[in-house]
Amino acid sequence: MINSLKKLERNLGYKLRKDMFCLAIDTATVSGIATIYTNEKVIIKTNLIKIPKIDKTLEDKAEVYEAKLRAFLNEIRALKALIKVGLENNKKKYRRILILENSFLKVNVVTFGFLRALQGIIYAELNDLFDEIQIIFPTTARNLVGFQSHLPKGTKSKDRKKEIMKWISNVVEEEIKDDNCADAILLAFAGLKA
C-alpha cells in the first residue's frame, strides 16, 4: 500500500497525526483490523478475525454465545501478543491509538448485544497498550474522512460497502478486496485525522 505520508495526505485531503501507531477494529463476526504507523512513511496492514455467525434459530443461545466470546477473546489475546512484540521491537516511540467502531443496529437486539460484548472484550484486553481510545460511529467516521456516498437512499448495504471499498482503494492506491478491512482503514483514517 501507499507508503508516503505526504501522498496519503494529498489523497485524503487532510493532514494525519505523525508518529502514531493506530489499531482500528471494525467489530463483527468477521472483524476487520487495520494497523497504521505514521511518520514520514506510512505502513498500513490489514487482517481479519473470523468467528462463526450466530444461528438466529437457536432458542437457547447461552452456550453458543459463550463459545463465540471465548473464541474471540483468544483471537484478541493473540493480537495483543503480536502488538506487544511489534511495539517492543520498534526503536521509534509512537503514540498509540485504538479506534473501535460503535456499531448500531436498529432491529436485531441479539446481534447488537453480541457486538457490544465483542467490543467490551477488545476494550478490556487492549486498554493498557494504548494512550488513547476512540469509539466512533461509522457515519461519524465517514464524515470525518470526507467520504461522500453517491448512491441513492435505499441502496443495498452490499453496494454501499463496495462504494467504500472503492474509495479506500483509491486513497491507498491498492485494491482493497474485503469490506471489513476497508471499514477498519476508514476508522483508522478518522482517528488519525490531525
Contacts in CASP RR format, 6 or more apart in sequence:
PFRMAT RR
TARGET T0000
AUTHOR 0000-0000-0000
METHOD contacts of the structure
MODEL  1
MINSLKKLERNLGYKLRKDMFCLAIDTATVSGIATIYTNEKVIIKTNLIK
IPKIDKTLEDKAEVYEAKLRAFLNEIRALKALIKVGLENNKKKYRRILIL
ENSFLKVNVVTFGFLRALQGIIYAELNDLFDEIQIIFPTTARNLVGFQSH
LPKGTKSKDRKKEIMKWISNVVEEEIKDDNCADAILLAFAGLKA
1 42 0 8 1.000
1 44 0 8 1.000
1 172 0 8 1.000
1 173 0 8 1.000
1 174 0 8 1.000
2 8 0 8 1.000
2 11 0 8 1.000
2 42 0 8 1.000
2 44 0 8 1.000
2 171 0 8 1.000
2 172 0 8 1.000
2 173 0 8 1.000
2 174 0 8 1.000
3 41 0 8 1.000
3 42 0 8 1.000
3 43 0 8 1.000
4 40 0 8 1.000
4 41 0 8 1.000
4 42 0 8 1.000
5 16 0 8 1.000
5 18 0 8 1.000
5 38 0 8 1.000
5 39 0 8 1.000
5 40 0 8 1.000
5 41 0 8 1.000
5 42 0 8 1.000
7 173 0 8 1.000
8 16 0 8 1.000
8 42 0 8 1.000
8 171 0 8 1.000
8 172 0 8 1.000
9 15 0 8 1.000
9 16 0 8 1.000
11 170 0 8 1.000
11 171 0 8 1.000
11 172 0 8 1.000
11 173 0 8 1.000
12 145 0 8 1.000
12 171 0 8 1.000
12 189 0 8 1.000
14 145 0 8 1.000
14 193 0 8 1.000
14 194 0 8 1.000
15 193 0 8 1.000
15 194 0 8 1.000
16 38 0 8 1.000
16 42 0 8 1.000
16 189 0 8 1.000
16 192 0 8 1.000
16 193 0 8 1.000
16 194 0 8 1.000
17 38 0 8 1.000
17 95 0 8 1.000
17 192 0 8 1.000
17 193 0 8 1.000
17 194 0 8 1.000
18 38 0 8 1.000
18 39 0 8 1.000
19 38 0 8 1.000
19 39 0 8 1.000
19 92 0 8 1.000
19 93 0 8 1.000
19 94 0 8 1.000
19 95 0 8 1.000
20 36 0 8 1.000
20 37 0 8 1.000
20 38 0 8 1.000
20 94 0 8 1.000
20 95 0 8 1.000
20 96 0 8 1.000
20 97 0 8 1.000
20 192 0 8 1.000
21 35 0 8 1.000
21 36 0 8 1.000
21 37 0 8 1.000
21 87 0 8 1.000
21 94 0 8 1.000
21 95 0 8 1.000
21 96 0 8 1.000
21 97 0 8 1.000
22 34 0 8 1.000
22 35 0 8 1.000
22 36 0 8 1.000
22 37 0 8 1.000
22 38 0 8 1.000
22 96 0 8 1.000
22 97 0 8 1.000
22 98 0 8 1.000
22 99 0 8 1.000
22 188 0 8 1.000
22 191 0 8 1.000
22 192 0 8 1.000
23 33 0 8 1.000
23 34 0 8 1.000
23 35 0 8 1.000
23 83 0 8 1.000
23 96 0 8 1.000
23 97 0 8 1.000
23 98 0 8 1.000
23 99 0 8 1.000
23 126 0 8 1.000
23 130 0 8 1.000
23 188 0 8 1.000
24 33 0 8 1.000
24 34 0 8 1.000
24 35 0 8 1.000
24 36 0 8 1.000
24 98 0 8 1.000
24 99 0 8 1.000
24 100 0 8 1.000
24 101 0 8 1.000
24 184 0 8 1.000
24 185 0 8 1.000
24 187 0 8 1.000
24 188 0 8 1.000
24 191 0 8 1.000
25 31 0 8 1.000
25 32 0 8 1.000
25 33 0 8 1.000
25 98 0 8 1.000
25 99 0 8 1.000
25 100 0 8 1.000
25 101 0 8 1.000
25 122 0 8 1.000
25 184 0 8 1.000
25 187 0 8 1.000
26 32 0 8 1.000
26 33 0 8 1.000
26 101 0 8 1.000
26 180 0 8 1.000
26 181 0 8 1.000
26 183 0 8 1.000
26 184 0 8 1.000
26 187 0 8 1.000
27 100 0 8 1.000
27 101 0 8 1.000
27 103 0 8 1.000
27 115 0 8 1.000
27 118 0 8 1.000
27 119 0 8 1.000
27 122 0 8 1.000
28 103 0 8 1.000
28 115 0 8 1.000
28 118 0 8 1.000
28 180 0 8 1.000
29 50 0 8 1.000
29 51 0 8 1.000
29 52 0 8 1.000
29 53 0 8 1.000
29 54 0 8 1.000
29 68 0 8 1.000
30 48 0 8 1.000
30 49 0 8 1.000
30 50 0 8 1.000
30 51 0 8 1.000
30 180 0 8 1.000
31 48 0 8 1.000
31 49 0 8 1.000
31 50 0 8 1.000
31 118 0 8 1.000
31 180 0 8 1.000
31 184 0 8 1.000
32 46 0 8 1.000
32 47 0 8 1.000
32 48 0 8 1.000
32 49 0 8 1.000
32 178 0 8 1.000
32 180 0 8 1.000
32 181 0 8 1.000
32 183 0 8 1.000
32 184 0 8 1.000
33 46 0 8 1.000
33 47 0 8 1.000
33 48 0 8 1.000
33 49 0 8 1.000
33 79 0 8 1.000
33 181 0 8 1.000
33 184 0 8 1.000
34 44 0 8 1.000
34 45 0 8 1.000
34 46 0 8 1.000
34 181 0 8 1.000
34 184 0 8 1.000
34 185 0 8 1.000
34 187 0 8 1.000
34 188 0 8 1.000
35 43 0 8 1.000
35 44 0 8 1.000
35 45 0 8 1.000
35 46 0 8 1.000
35 47 0 8 1.000
35 83 0 8 1.000
35 188 0 8 1.000
36 42 0 8 1.000
36 43 0 8 1.000
36 44 0 8 1.000
36 45 0 8 1.000
36 185 0 8 1.000
36 188 0 8 1.000
36 192 0 8 1.000
37 43 0 8 1.000
37 90 0 8 1.000
37 94 0 8 1.000
38 192 0 8 1.000
39 92 0 8 1.000
44 172 0 8 1.000
44 185 0 8 1.000
44 188 0 8 1.000
46 176 0 8 1.000
46 178 0 8 1.000
46 181 0 8 1.000
46 184 0 8 1.000
46 185 0 8 1.000
47 181 0 8 1.000
48 178 0 8 1.000
48 180 0 8 1.000
48 181 0 8 1.000
49 72 0 8 1.000
49 75 0 8 1.000
49 76 0 8 1.000
49 79 0 8 1.000
51 68 0 8 1.000
51 71 0 8 1.000
51 72 0 8 1.000
51 75 0 8 1.000
52 68 0 8 1.000
52 71 0 8 1.000
54 61 0 8 1.000
54 64 0 8 1.000
54 65 0 8 1.000
54 68 0 8 1.000
54 110 0 8 1.000
54 111 0 8 1.000
54 114 0 8 1.000
55 61 0 8 1.000
55 64 0 8 1.000
56 110 0 8 1.000
58 64 0 8 1.000
61 110 0 8 1.000
65 114 0 8 1.000
65 117 0 8 1.000
68 114 0 8 1.000
69 117 0 8 1.000
69 118 0 8 1.000
69 121 0 8 1.000
72 118 0 8 1.000
72 121 0 8 1.000
73 121 0 8 1.000
73 125 0 8 1.000
76 121 0 8 1.000
76 122 0 8 1.000
76 125 0 8 1.000
76 126 0 8 1.000
77 125 0 8 1.000
79 126 0 8 1.000
80 125 0 8 1.000
80 126 0 8 1.000
80 129 0 8 1.000
83 126 0 8 1.000
83 129 0 8 1.000
84 129 0 8 1.000
87 94 0 8 1.000
87 96 0 8 1.000
87 129 0 8 1.000
95 131 0 8 1.000
95 132 0 8 1.000
96 129 0 8 1.000
96 130 0 8 1.000
96 131 0 8 1.000
96 132 0 8 1.000
97 130 0 8 1.000
97 131 0 8 1.000
97 132 0 8 1.000
97 133 0 8 1.000
97 134 0 8 1.000
97 191 0 8 1.000
97 192 0 8 1.000
98 122 0 8 1.000
98 126 0 8 1.000
98 127 0 8 1.000
98 129 0 8 1.000
98 130 0 8 1.000
98 132 0 8 1.000
98 133 0 8 1.000
98 134 0 8 1.000
99 133 0 8 1.000
99 134 0 8 1.000
99 135 0 8 1.000
99 136 0 8 1.000
99 187 0 8 1.000
99 188 0 8 1.000
99 190 0 8 1.000
99 191 0 8 1.000
100 119 0 8 1.000
100 122 0 8 1.000
100 123 0 8 1.000
100 133 0 8 1.000
100 134 0 8 1.000
100 135 0 8 1.000
100 136 0 8 1.000
100 187 0 8 1.000
101 135 0 8 1.000
101 136 0 8 1.000
101 137 0 8 1.000
101 138 0 8 1.000
101 141 0 8 1.000
101 183 0 8 1.000
101 187 0 8 1.000
102 119 0 8 1.000
102 135 0 8 1.000
102 136 0 8 1.000
102 137 0 8 1.000
102 138 0 8 1.000
102 140 0 8 1.000
103 112 0 8 1.000
103 115 0 8 1.000
103 116 0 8 1.000
103 119 0 8 1.000
103 138 0 8 1.000
104 112 0 8 1.000
104 137 0 8 1.000
104 138 0 8 1.000
105 111 0 8 1.000
105 112 0 8 1.000
105 115 0 8 1.000
119 135 0 8 1.000
123 133 0 8 1.000
127 133 0 8 1.000
134 191 0 8 1.000
136 144 0 8 1.000
136 187 0 8 1.000
136 190 0 8 1.000
136 191 0 8 1.000
138 183 0 8 1.000
138 187 0 8 1.000
140 190 0 8 1.000
141 186 0 8 1.000
141 187 0 8 1.000
141 189 0 8 1.000
141 190 0 8 1.000
141 191 0 8 1.000
142 149 0 8 1.000
142 164 0 8 1.000
142 186 0 8 1.000
142 190 0 8 1.000
144 189 0 8 1.000
144 190 0 8 1.000
144 191 0 8 1.000
144 193 0 8 1.000
145 186 0 8 1.000
145 189 0 8 1.000
145 190 0 8 1.000
145 193 0 8 1.000
147 164 0 8 1.000
147 167 0 8 1.000
147 186 0 8 1.000
149 160 0 8 1.000
149 163 0 8 1.000
150 163 0 8 1.000
151 159 0 8 1.000
151 160 0 8 1.000
151 163 0 8 1.000
161 179 0 8 1.000
161 182 0 8 1.000
161 183 0 8 1.000
162 179 0 8 1.000
164 179 0 8 1.000
164 182 0 8 1.000
164 183 0 8 1.000
164 186 0 8 1.000
165 176 0 8 1.000
165 177 0 8 1.000
165 178 0 8 1.000
165 179 0 8 1.000
165 182 0 8 1.000
168 176 0 8 1.000
168 182 0 8 1.000
168 185 0 8 1.000
168 186 0 8 1.000
169 175 0 8 1.000
169 176 0 8 1.000
169 182 0 8 1.000
171 189 0 8 1.000
172 185 0 8 1.000
176 182 0 8 1.000
176 185 0 8 1.000
END
